[in-house]
Amino acid sequence: ASEGLLTLWDSSEVEVWSTESREHVLWCHGWFTKSGEEFFVANVYAPCDFGAKQELWDSLSVRIQTLGRRRVCVCGDFNAVKNVEERRSSRGG
């Protein structure tokens, strides 16, 4: 109900250099300490509204393209359903 995001990591495995909170996305940038590989994580909480969701996908696409061939993991709650019957609402709709 609060539409919040939380991203956790094991500091013995990962060093996070920066985090950035954008509307519907929490970005983390860092590296795996054992392998030295750099990564980006986009933790998503997608809106239910189709138009707002399309804006989110467009902004994610642009951001990922600017990162080039860097490692990116997109995870979270996409508020997507396979069939309309799967959609439930706390408002009864």
N, C-alpha and C positions, 0 to 999 in steps of 0.2 A: 504494500500500500504506500510505502514511502518513496518508492522508485529510486532507491539508493544503489550505489555500486561499491563493492569491496574487492580489492585485489590483494592477495597475500602471497608471500614468497619465503623460501628458506634462505636466510642470509648466508648459510654455509655453502650454498650452491649457486646463488645469484647475487650479483651486485646491481642494484638499480641506480642509474645515474640521474634520471629525471622522471617526473610524472606530470601529466597535463590533463586537467579536467575540462572537457568540452561538453556541450549539450548532448546527452545520451551516450557519451563515450569517455572512459578513463584510459588514457594512454600511458604506458610504462615503457621506458627505454633503458636497456642495460646490457649486461653480458653474463654468460655462464662462466663462473670462475675457474672451473676445471678445464674446459675446452678453449676458453677465450673467445667464444663466438658471441657476436653482438646480436641483439634481438629487439623487437618491438612487440608489445602486446596491446591490443585494443579490446578492452572489456566493455561490451555493448549492453545497454538497456534500451531496446528499441521501443518507440511509441506504438500504440495500437492504430492510430490514425494513418491511413494509407499515404496521404500527401506528405505528412511529417516523416513517415518511414522512408519514402522515396528520397526526400532531402538528406536523410541520414545516410542511405546507401550511396548517394551521389558524393557526399562529402568524404565518406570512407574510401570510395574508389579513387578520388583525387589524391587523398593523403597517401594511400598505398602506392599509387603510381609515382608520386614524388620520392618515395623511399627506394625506388629502383629495385635492385635485386637483393636487398637486405631481407633478413628473416622476419616475417610478420605472422603473428598468431591473432586471429580474430575470434573471440569467444564471448559468451554471455547469454542473455535472454533476448532472442530476436522477435518475440511475440509473433511468431509465424505458426500456422497450423497447416496440416496436410489437407484436411477436409473441414468445411465450415461447421460440421456437426461437433468438431472437437473444441470449438471456441465456446468458452463459458465466460459469463460476466457476473461480477458481484452485484450489478444493477439489474440482473434478471433478463437482460436483452440478448 
